[in-house]
Amino acid sequence: MSLDEAKESDVKKEVEGFGFVIDKSLDEQFEAVNVDFKKGIFGRGYVITLTSDGGGCCS
């Protein structure tokens, strides 16, 4: 994940007022892309989870 400007090979999405840019190939490959901010005893940061049509996921 990085801060970036949209390219021709990207799709723009907006969720709850936040804008996101994702590569078209990833958008087509995965059913859902979830971005969460987590805080814990070991620190804090963003967690990205990708869910495919087959039901599996990776992060």
PDB file of N, CA, C, O and CB in Angstrom:
ATOM      1  N   MET A   1       0.851  -1.161   0.000  1.00  0.00           N
ATOM      2  CA  MET A   1       0.000   0.000   0.000  1.00  0.00           C
ATOM      3  C   MET A   1       0.902   1.230   0.000  1.00  0.00           C
ATOM      4  O   MET A   1       1.907   1.288   0.708  1.00  0.00           O
ATOM      5  CB  MET A   1      -0.971  -0.006   1.220  1.00  0.00           C
ATOM      6  N   SER A   2       0.513   2.214  -0.816  1.00  0.00           N
ATOM      7  CA  SER A   2       1.283   3.450  -0.878  1.00  0.00           C
ATOM      8  C   SER A   2       0.389   4.596  -1.329  1.00  0.00           C
ATOM      9  O   SER A   2      -0.706   4.381  -1.847  1.00  0.00           O
ATOM     10  CB  SER A   2       2.486   3.299  -1.826  1.00  0.00           C
ATOM     11  N   LEU A   3       0.863   5.788  -1.128  1.00  0.00           N
ATOM     12  CA  LEU A   3       0.173   6.971  -1.643  1.00  0.00           C
ATOM     13  C   LEU A   3       0.557   7.102  -3.102  1.00  0.00           C
ATOM     14  O   LEU A   3       1.740   7.078  -3.443  1.00  0.00           O
ATOM     15  CB  LEU A   3       0.539   8.274  -0.829  1.00  0.00           C
ATOM     16  N   ASP A   4      -0.442   7.241  -3.969  1.00  0.00           N
ATOM     17  CA  ASP A   4      -0.154   7.245  -5.395  1.00  0.00           C
ATOM     18  C   ASP A   4      -1.259   7.968  -6.149  1.00  0.00           C
ATOM     19  O   ASP A   4      -2.376   8.113  -5.651  1.00  0.00           O
ATOM     20  CB  ASP A   4       0.008   5.812  -5.920  1.00  0.00           C
ATOM     21  N   GLU A   5      -0.941   8.412  -7.336  1.00  0.00           N
ATOM     22  CA  GLU A   5      -1.928   8.987  -8.246  1.00  0.00           C
ATOM     23  C   GLU A   5      -2.457   7.878  -9.147  1.00  0.00           C
ATOM     24  O   GLU A   5      -1.741   6.920  -9.438  1.00  0.00           O
ATOM     25  CB  GLU A   5      -1.313  10.151  -9.091  1.00  0.00           C
ATOM     26  N   ALA A   6      -3.693   8.001  -9.587  1.00  0.00           N
ATOM     27  CA  ALA A   6      -4.286   6.999 -10.467  1.00  0.00           C
ATOM     28  C   ALA A   6      -3.596   6.992 -11.829  1.00  0.00           C
ATOM     29  O   ALA A   6      -3.247   8.037 -12.378  1.00  0.00           O
ATOM     30  CB  ALA A   6      -5.788   7.258 -10.636  1.00  0.00           C
ATOM     31  N   LYS A   7      -3.410   5.779 -12.355  1.00  0.00           N
ATOM     32  CA  LYS A   7      -2.853   5.586 -13.693  1.00  0.00           C
ATOM     33  C   LYS A   7      -3.948   4.986 -14.571  1.00  0.00           C
ATOM     34  O   LYS A   7      -5.026   4.649 -14.080  1.00  0.00           O
ATOM     35  CB  LYS A   7      -1.576   4.663 -13.662  1.00  0.00           C
ATOM     36  N   GLU A   8      -3.677   4.852 -15.855  1.00  0.00           N
ATOM     37  CA  GLU A   8      -4.659   4.250 -16.761  1.00  0.00           C
ATOM     38  C   GLU A   8      -4.962   2.810 -16.380  1.00  0.00           C
ATOM     39  O   GLU A   8      -6.051   2.313 -16.664  1.00  0.00           O
ATOM     40  CB  GLU A   8      -4.159   4.309 -18.199  1.00  0.00           C
ATOM     41  N   SER A   9      -4.019   2.135 -15.744  1.00  0.00           N
ATOM     42  CA  SER A   9      -4.206   0.736 -15.368  1.00  0.00           C
ATOM     43  C   SER A   9      -4.859   0.586 -13.989  1.00  0.00           C
ATOM     44  O   SER A   9      -4.846  -0.505 -13.419  1.00  0.00           O
ATOM     45  CB  SER A   9      -2.867   0.015 -15.384  1.00  0.00           C
ATOM     46  N   ASP A  10      -5.428   1.666 -13.449  1.00  0.00           N
ATOM     47  CA  ASP A  10      -6.028   1.645 -12.118  1.00  0.00           C
ATOM     48  C   ASP A  10      -7.533   1.877 -12.161  1.00  0.00           C
ATOM     49  O   ASP A  10      -8.078   2.383 -13.142  1.00  0.00           O
ATOM     50  CB  ASP A  10      -5.377   2.692 -11.239  1.00  0.00           C
ATOM     51  N   VAL A  11      -8.184   1.493 -11.074  1.00  0.00           N
ATOM     52  CA  VAL A  11      -9.604   1.748 -10.847  1.00  0.00           C
ATOM     53  C   VAL A  11      -9.698   2.631  -9.607  1.00  0.00           C
ATOM     54  O   VAL A  11      -9.026   2.371  -8.609  1.00  0.00           O
ATOM     55  CB  VAL A  11     -10.428   0.402 -10.673  1.00  0.00           C
ATOM     56  N   LYS A  12     -10.523   3.665  -9.661  1.00  0.00           N
ATOM     57  CA  LYS A  12     -10.729   4.528  -8.499  1.00  0.00           C
ATOM     58  C   LYS A  12     -11.968   4.053  -7.746  1.00  0.00           C
ATOM     59  O   LYS A  12     -12.997   3.761  -8.356  1.00  0.00           O
ATOM     60  CB  LYS A  12     -10.877   6.022  -8.927  1.00  0.00           C
ATOM     61  N   LYS A  13     -11.869   3.978  -6.423  1.00  0.00           N
ATOM     62  CA  LYS A  13     -12.987   3.573  -5.566  1.00  0.00           C
ATOM     63  C   LYS A  13     -13.117   4.595  -4.443  1.00  0.00           C
ATOM     64  O   LYS A  13     -12.132   5.214  -4.040  1.00  0.00           O
ATOM     65  CB  LYS A  13     -12.776   2.123  -4.988  1.00  0.00           C
ATOM     66  N   GLU A  14     -14.327   4.766  -3.947  1.00  0.00           N
ATOM     67  CA  GLU A  14     -14.541   5.619  -2.781  1.00  0.00           C
ATOM     68  C   GLU A  14     -15.419   4.872  -1.790  1.00  0.00           C
ATOM     69  O   GLU A  14     -16.476   4.350  -2.146  1.00  0.00           O
ATOM     70  CB  GLU A  14     -15.188   6.980  -3.185  1.00  0.00           C
ATOM     71  N   VAL A  15     -14.966   4.827  -0.542  1.00  0.00           N
ATOM     72  CA  VAL A  15     -15.690   4.145   0.525  1.00  0.00           C
ATOM     73  C   VAL A  15     -15.730   5.070   1.730  1.00  0.00           C
ATOM     74  O   VAL A  15     -14.688   5.462   2.255  1.00  0.00           O
ATOM     75  CB  VAL A  15     -15.025   2.774   0.886  1.00  0.00           C
ATOM     76  N   GLU A  16     -16.934   5.416   2.166  1.00  0.00           N
ATOM     77  CA  GLU A  16     -17.142   6.255   3.342  1.00  0.00           C
ATOM     78  C   GLU A  16     -16.298   7.532   3.290  1.00  0.00           C
ATOM     79  O   GLU A  16     -15.739   7.952   4.303  1.00  0.00           O
ATOM     80  CB  GLU A  16     -16.817   5.469   4.605  1.00  0.00           C
ATOM     81  N   GLY A  17     -16.210   8.142   2.112  1.00  0.00           N
ATOM     82  CA  GLY A  17     -15.495   9.401   1.965  1.00  0.00           C
ATOM     83  C   GLY A  17     -14.003   9.285   1.716  1.00  0.00           C
ATOM     84  O   GLY A  17     -13.339  10.301   1.512  1.00  0.00           O
ATOM     85  N   PHE A  18     -13.455   8.075   1.726  1.00  0.00           N
ATOM     86  CA  PHE A  18     -12.037   7.863   1.475  1.00  0.00           C
ATOM     87  C   PHE A  18     -11.851   7.344   0.062  1.00  0.00           C
ATOM     88  O   PHE A  18     -12.542   6.418  -0.362  1.00  0.00           O
ATOM     89  CB  PHE A  18     -11.430   6.882   2.502  1.00  0.00           C
ATOM     90  N   GLY A  19     -10.911   7.945  -0.670  1.00  0.00           N
ATOM     91  CA  GLY A  19     -10.626   7.523  -2.029  1.00  0.00           C
ATOM     92  C   GLY A  19      -9.492   6.515  -2.068  1.00  0.00           C
ATOM     93  O   GLY A  19      -8.501   6.645  -1.349  1.00  0.00           O
ATOM     94  N   PHE A  20      -9.649   5.506  -2.920  1.00  0.00           N
ATOM     95  CA  PHE A  20      -8.637   4.461  -3.080  1.00  0.00           C
ATOM     96  C   PHE A  20      -8.365   4.257  -4.562  1.00  0.00           C
ATOM     97  O   PHE A  20      -9.233   4.484  -5.405  1.00  0.00           O
ATOM     98  CB  PHE A  20      -9.092   3.129  -2.416  1.00  0.00           C
ATOM     99  N   VAL A  21      -7.163   3.830  -4.861  1.00  0.00           N
ATOM    100  CA  VAL A  21      -6.773   3.472  -6.219  1.00  0.00           C
ATOM    101  C   VAL A  21      -6.264   2.038  -6.168  1.00  0.00           C
ATOM    102  O   VAL A  21      -5.411   1.711  -5.343  1.00  0.00           O
ATOM    103  CB  VAL A  21      -5.681   4.459  -6.798  1.00  0.00           C
ATOM    104  N   ILE A  22      -6.782   1.182  -7.044  1.00  0.00           N
ATOM    105  CA  ILE A  22      -6.350  -0.219  -7.084  1.00  0.00           C
ATOM    106  C   ILE A  22      -6.098  -0.613  -8.530  1.00  0.00           C
ATOM    107  O   ILE A  22      -6.819  -0.194  -9.435  1.00  0.00           O
ATOM    108  CB  ILE A  22      -7.412  -1.159  -6.431  1.00  0.00           C
ATOM    109  N   ASP A  23      -5.084  -1.410  -8.733  1.00  0.00           N
ATOM    110  CA  ASP A  23      -4.761  -1.889 -10.068  1.00  0.00           C
ATOM    111  C   ASP A  23      -5.938  -2.706 -10.620  1.00  0.00           C
ATOM    112  O   ASP A  23      -6.515  -3.524  -9.904  1.00  0.00           O
ATOM    113  CB  ASP A  23      -3.459  -2.740 -10.046  1.00  0.00           C
ATOM    114  N   LYS A  24      -6.290  -2.483 -11.891  1.00  0.00           N
ATOM    115  CA  LYS A  24      -7.442  -3.163 -12.506  1.00  0.00           C
ATOM    116  C   LYS A  24      -7.339  -4.684 -12.396  1.00  0.00           C
ATOM    117  O   LYS A  24      -8.340  -5.355 -12.145  1.00  0.00           O
ATOM    118  CB  LYS A  24      -7.563  -2.764 -13.975  1.00  0.00           C
ATOM    119  N   SER A  25      -6.135  -5.230 -12.584  1.00  0.00           N
ATOM    120  CA  SER A  25      -5.978  -6.682 -12.523  1.00  0.00           C
ATOM    121  C   SER A  25      -6.284  -7.222 -11.128  1.00  0.00           C
ATOM    122  O   SER A  25      -6.871  -8.297 -11.007  1.00  0.00           O
ATOM    123  CB  SER A  25      -4.562  -7.077 -12.936  1.00  0.00           C
ATOM    124  N   LEU A  26      -5.900  -6.503 -10.072  1.00  0.00           N
ATOM    125  CA  LEU A  26      -6.240  -6.926  -8.711  1.00  0.00           C
ATOM    126  C   LEU A  26      -7.732  -6.777  -8.448  1.00  0.00           C
ATOM    127  O   LEU A  26      -8.342  -7.626  -7.799  1.00  0.00           O
ATOM    128  CB  LEU A  26      -5.443  -6.116  -7.684  1.00  0.00           C
ATOM    129  N   ASP A  27      -8.316  -5.695  -8.954  1.00  0.00           N
ATOM    130  CA  ASP A  27      -9.742  -5.462  -8.781  1.00  0.00           C
ATOM    131  C   ASP A  27     -10.565  -6.584  -9.423  1.00  0.00           C
ATOM    132  O   ASP A  27     -11.591  -6.994  -8.880  1.00  0.00           O
ATOM    133  CB  ASP A  27     -10.134  -4.106  -9.379  1.00  0.00           C
ATOM    134  N   GLU A  28     -10.113  -7.074 -10.574  1.00  0.00           N
ATOM    135  CA  GLU A  28     -10.812  -8.160 -11.266  1.00  0.00           C
ATOM    136  C   GLU A  28     -10.570  -9.504 -10.604  1.00  0.00           C
ATOM    137  O   GLU A  28     -11.437 -10.377 -10.639  1.00  0.00           O
ATOM    138  CB  GLU A  28     -10.378  -8.223 -12.718  1.00  0.00           C
ATOM    139  N   GLN A  29      -9.402  -9.682 -10.002  1.00  0.00           N
ATOM    140  CA  GLN A  29      -9.006 -10.958  -9.419  1.00  0.00           C
ATOM    141  C   GLN A  29      -9.642 -11.213  -8.052  1.00  0.00           C
ATOM    142  O   GLN A  29      -9.915 -12.362  -7.705  1.00  0.00           O
ATOM    143  CB  GLN A  29      -7.509 -11.014  -9.295  1.00  0.00           C
ATOM    144  N   PHE A  30      -9.878 -10.163  -7.281  1.00  0.00           N
ATOM    145  CA  PHE A  30     -10.373 -10.328  -5.925  1.00  0.00           C
ATOM    146  C   PHE A  30     -11.768  -9.754  -5.770  1.00  0.00           C
ATOM    147  O   PHE A  30     -12.094  -8.712  -6.338  1.00  0.00           O
ATOM    148  CB  PHE A  30      -9.432  -9.674  -4.940  1.00  0.00           C
ATOM    149  N   GLU A  31     -12.587 -10.447  -4.993  1.00  0.00           N
ATOM    150  CA  GLU A  31     -13.966 -10.026  -4.739  1.00  0.00           C
ATOM    151  C   GLU A  31     -14.009  -8.813  -3.825  1.00  0.00           C
ATOM    152  O   GLU A  31     -14.800  -7.895  -4.042  1.00  0.00           O
ATOM    153  CB  GLU A  31     -14.770 -11.170  -4.124  1.00  0.00           C
ATOM    154  N   ALA A  32     -13.167  -8.806  -2.812  1.00  0.00           N
ATOM    155  CA  ALA A  32     -13.172  -7.702  -1.843  1.00  0.00           C
ATOM    156  C   ALA A  32     -11.754  -7.386  -1.403  1.00  0.00           C
ATOM    157  O   ALA A  32     -10.922  -8.281  -1.253  1.00  0.00           O
ATOM    158  CB  ALA A  32     -14.046  -8.048  -0.618  1.00  0.00           C
ATOM    159  N   VAL A  33     -11.491  -6.113  -1.199  1.00  0.00           N
ATOM    160  CA  VAL A  33     -10.237  -5.646  -0.632  1.00  0.00           C
ATOM    161  C   VAL A  33     -10.612  -4.846   0.609  1.00  0.00           C
ATOM    162  O   VAL A  33     -11.266  -3.808   0.509  1.00  0.00           O
ATOM    163  CB  VAL A  33      -9.394  -4.783  -1.668  1.00  0.00           C
ATOM    164  N   ASN A  34     -10.202  -5.322   1.768  1.00  0.00           N
ATOM    165  CA  ASN A  34     -10.519  -4.656   3.035  1.00  0.00           C
ATOM    166  C   ASN A  34      -9.259  -4.002   3.587  1.00  0.00           C
ATOM    167  O   ASN A  34      -8.201  -4.628   3.656  1.00  0.00           O
ATOM    168  CB  ASN A  34     -11.112  -5.664   4.066  1.00  0.00           C
ATOM    169  N   VAL A  35      -9.382  -2.742   3.978  1.00  0.00           N
ATOM    170  CA  VAL A  35      -8.280  -2.012   4.601  1.00  0.00           C
ATOM    171  C   VAL A  35      -8.744  -1.602   5.992  1.00  0.00           C
ATOM    172  O   VAL A  35      -9.694  -0.833   6.137  1.00  0.00           O
ATOM    173  CB  VAL A  35      -7.845  -0.758   3.743  1.00  0.00           C
ATOM    174  N   ASP A  36      -8.070  -2.118   7.009  1.00  0.00           N
ATOM    175  CA  ASP A  36      -8.408  -1.810   8.398  1.00  0.00           C
ATOM    176  C   ASP A  36      -7.195  -1.193   9.089  1.00  0.00           C
ATOM    177  O   ASP A  36      -6.053  -1.490   8.740  1.00  0.00           O
ATOM    178  CB  ASP A  36      -8.880  -3.088   9.153  1.00  0.00           C
ATOM    179  N   PHE A  37      -7.455  -0.335  10.068  1.00  0.00           N
ATOM    180  CA  PHE A  37      -6.397   0.210  10.912  1.00  0.00           C
ATOM    181  C   PHE A  37      -6.501  -0.487  12.259  1.00  0.00           C
ATOM    182  O   PHE A  37      -7.540  -0.426  12.915  1.00  0.00           O
ATOM    183  CB  PHE A  37      -6.511   1.778  11.060  1.00  0.00           C
ATOM    184  N   LYS A  38      -5.427  -1.147  12.671  1.00  0.00           N
ATOM    185  CA  LYS A  38      -5.426  -1.916  13.918  1.00  0.00           C
ATOM    186  C   LYS A  38      -4.452  -1.312  14.906  1.00  0.00           C
ATOM    187  O   LYS A  38      -3.382  -0.832  14.531  1.00  0.00           O
ATOM    188  CB  LYS A  38      -5.071  -3.388  13.655  1.00  0.00           C
ATOM    189  N   LYS A  39      -4.835  -1.340  16.183  1.00  0.00           N
ATOM    190  CA  LYS A  39      -3.937  -0.946  17.272  1.00  0.00           C
ATOM    191  C   LYS A  39      -3.808  -2.134  18.204  1.00  0.00           C
ATOM    192  O   LYS A  39      -4.795  -2.801  18.513  1.00  0.00           O
ATOM    193  CB  LYS A  39      -4.464   0.325  18.038  1.00  0.00           C
ATOM    194  N   GLY A  40      -2.608  -2.395  18.646  1.00  0.00           N
ATOM    195  CA  GLY A  40      -2.387  -3.504  19.561  1.00  0.00           C
ATOM    196  C   GLY A  40      -1.183  -3.238  20.440  1.00  0.00           C
ATOM    197  O   GLY A  40      -0.580  -2.167  20.375  1.00  0.00           O
ATOM    198  N   ILE A  41      -0.837  -4.212  21.258  1.00  0.00           N
ATOM    199  CA  ILE A  41       0.279  -4.038  22.179  1.00  0.00           C
ATOM    200  C   ILE A  41       1.624  -3.971  21.458  1.00  0.00           C
ATOM    201  O   ILE A  41       2.602  -3.473  22.015  1.00  0.00           O
ATOM    202  CB  ILE A  41       0.294  -5.166  23.184  1.00  0.00           C
ATOM    203  N   PHE A  42       1.677  -4.472  20.213  1.00  0.00           N
ATOM    204  CA  PHE A  42       2.922  -4.463  19.451  1.00  0.00           C
ATOM    205  C   PHE A  42       2.999  -3.298  18.475  1.00  0.00           C
ATOM    206  O   PHE A  42       3.938  -3.220  17.683  1.00  0.00           O
ATOM    207  CB  PHE A  42       3.074  -5.762  18.701  1.00  0.00           C
ATOM    208  N   GLY A  43       2.033  -2.397  18.517  1.00  0.00           N
ATOM    209  CA  GLY A  43       2.058  -1.244  17.633  1.00  0.00           C
ATOM    210  C   GLY A  43       0.728  -1.060  16.919  1.00  0.00           C
ATOM    211  O   GLY A  43      -0.298  -1.609  17.322  1.00  0.00           O
ATOM    212  N   ARG A  44       0.770  -0.284  15.864  1.00  0.00           N
ATOM    213  CA  ARG A  44      -0.442  -0.024  15.107  1.00  0.00           C
ATOM    214  C   ARG A  44      -0.087   0.083  13.631  1.00  0.00           C
ATOM    215  O   ARG A  44       1.062   0.344  13.274  1.00  0.00           O
ATOM    216  CB  ARG A  44      -1.147   1.265  15.603  1.00  0.00           C
ATOM    217  N   GLY A  45      -1.083  -0.122  12.783  1.00  0.00           N
ATOM    218  CA  GLY A  45      -0.842  -0.018  11.351  1.00  0.00           C
ATOM    219  C   GLY A  45      -2.025  -0.528  10.555  1.00  0.00           C
ATOM    220  O   GLY A  45      -3.035  -0.965  11.105  1.00  0.00           O
ATOM    221  N   TYR A  46      -1.872  -0.460   9.259  1.00  0.00           N
ATOM    222  CA  TYR A  46      -2.934  -0.897   8.350  1.00  0.00           C
ATOM    223  C   TYR A  46      -2.785  -2.378   8.039  1.00  0.00           C
ATOM    224  O   TYR A  46      -1.677  -2.894   7.894  1.00  0.00           O
ATOM    225  CB  TYR A  46      -2.912  -0.073   7.046  1.00  0.00           C
ATOM    226  N   VAL A  47      -3.923  -3.046   7.941  1.00  0.00           N
ATOM    227  CA  VAL A  47      -3.968  -4.452   7.565  1.00  0.00           C
ATOM    228  C   VAL A  47      -4.827  -4.551   6.315  1.00  0.00           C
ATOM    229  O   VAL A  47      -5.974  -4.104   6.309  1.00  0.00           O
ATOM    230  CB  VAL A  47      -4.533  -5.352   8.729  1.00  0.00           C
ATOM    231  N   ILE A  48      -4.277  -5.135   5.259  1.00  0.00           N
ATOM    232  CA  ILE A  48      -4.994  -5.288   4.000  1.00  0.00           C
ATOM    233  C   ILE A  48      -5.334  -6.760   3.825  1.00  0.00           C
ATOM    234  O   ILE A  48      -4.455  -7.620   3.895  1.00  0.00           O
ATOM    235  CB  ILE A  48      -4.153  -4.756   2.794  1.00  0.00           C
ATOM    236  N   THR A  49      -6.620  -7.050   3.595  1.00  0.00           N
ATOM    237  CA  THR A  49      -7.075  -8.413   3.380  1.00  0.00           C
ATOM    238  C   THR A  49      -7.754  -8.485   2.027  1.00  0.00           C
ATOM    239  O   THR A  49      -8.655  -7.699   1.731  1.00  0.00           O
ATOM    240  CB  THR A  49      -8.032  -8.875   4.511  1.00  0.00           C
ATOM    241  N   LEU A  50      -7.316  -9.439   1.198  1.00  0.00           N
ATOM    242  CA  LEU A  50      -7.890  -9.640  -0.128  1.00  0.00           C
ATOM    243  C   LEU A  50      -8.703 -10.931  -0.115  1.00  0.00           C
ATOM    244  O   LEU A  50      -8.205 -11.967   0.324  1.00  0.00           O
ATOM    245  CB  LEU A  50      -6.778  -9.687  -1.224  1.00  0.00           C
ATOM    246  N   THR A  51      -9.940 -10.883  -0.589  1.00  0.00           N
ATOM    247  CA  THR A  51     -10.803 -12.057  -0.615  1.00  0.00           C
ATOM    248  C   THR A  51     -11.109 -12.385  -2.074  1.00  0.00           C
ATOM    249  O   THR A  51     -11.595 -11.539  -2.826  1.00  0.00           O
ATOM    250  CB  THR A  51     -12.122 -11.817   0.204  1.00  0.00           C
ATOM    251  N   SER A  52     -10.815 -13.633  -2.463  1.00  0.00           N
ATOM    252  CA  SER A  52     -11.080 -14.035  -3.850  1.00  0.00           C
ATOM    253  C   SER A  52     -12.459 -14.636  -3.974  1.00  0.00           C
ATOM    254  O   SER A  52     -13.101 -14.941  -2.968  1.00  0.00           O
ATOM    255  CB  SER A  52     -10.028 -15.034  -4.340  1.00  0.00           C
ATOM    256  N   ASP A  53     -12.927 -14.811  -5.213  1.00  0.00           N
ATOM    257  CA  ASP A  53     -14.232 -15.429  -5.479  1.00  0.00           C
ATOM    258  C   ASP A  53     -14.301 -16.840  -4.922  1.00  0.00           C
ATOM    259  O   ASP A  53     -15.384 -17.332  -4.604  1.00  0.00           O
ATOM    260  CB  ASP A  53     -14.516 -15.451  -6.979  1.00  0.00           C
ATOM    261  N   GLY A  54     -13.160 -17.490  -4.804  1.00  0.00           N
ATOM    262  CA  GLY A  54     -13.115 -18.859  -4.297  1.00  0.00           C
ATOM    263  C   GLY A  54     -13.244 -18.959  -2.793  1.00  0.00           C
ATOM    264  O   GLY A  54     -13.277 -20.066  -2.255  1.00  0.00           O
ATOM    265  N   GLY A  55     -13.319 -17.822  -2.087  1.00  0.00           N
ATOM    266  CA  GLY A  55     -13.516 -17.842  -0.656  1.00  0.00           C
ATOM    267  C   GLY A  55     -12.239 -17.764   0.163  1.00  0.00           C
ATOM    268  O   GLY A  55     -12.303 -17.545   1.372  1.00  0.00           O
ATOM    269  N   GLY A  56     -11.073 -17.938  -0.466  1.00  0.00           N
ATOM    270  CA  GLY A  56      -9.833 -17.838   0.276  1.00  0.00           C
ATOM    271  C   GLY A  56      -9.439 -16.397   0.480  1.00  0.00           C
ATOM    272  O   GLY A  56     -10.008 -15.498  -0.139  1.00  0.00           O
ATOM    273  N   CYS A  57      -8.474 -16.171   1.341  1.00  0.00           N
ATOM    274  CA  CYS A  57      -8.021 -14.800   1.520  1.00  0.00           C
ATOM    275  C   CYS A  57      -6.538 -14.803   1.835  1.00  0.00           C
ATOM    276  O   CYS A  57      -5.970 -15.831   2.205  1.00  0.00           O
ATOM    277  CB  CYS A  57      -8.818 -14.091   2.638  1.00  0.00           C
ATOM    278  N   CYS A  58      -5.923 -13.654   1.685  1.00  0.00           N
ATOM    279  CA  CYS A  58      -4.527 -13.479   2.053  1.00  0.00           C
ATOM    280  C   CYS A  58      -4.360 -12.061   2.569  1.00  0.00           C
ATOM    281  O   CYS A  58      -5.194 -11.193   2.311  1.00  0.00           O
ATOM    282  CB  CYS A  58      -3.572 -13.761   0.846  1.00  0.00           C
ATOM    283  N   SER A  59      -3.286 -11.833   3.294  1.00  0.00           N
ATOM    284  CA  SER A  59      -3.039 -10.474   3.795  1.00  0.00           C
ATOM    285  C   SER A  59      -1.557 -10.200   3.802  1.00  0.00           C
ATOM    286  O   SER A  59      -1.133  -9.111   4.189  1.00  0.00           O
ATOM    287  CB  SER A  59      -3.624 -10.282   5.210  1.00  0.00           C
TER     288      SER A  59
END
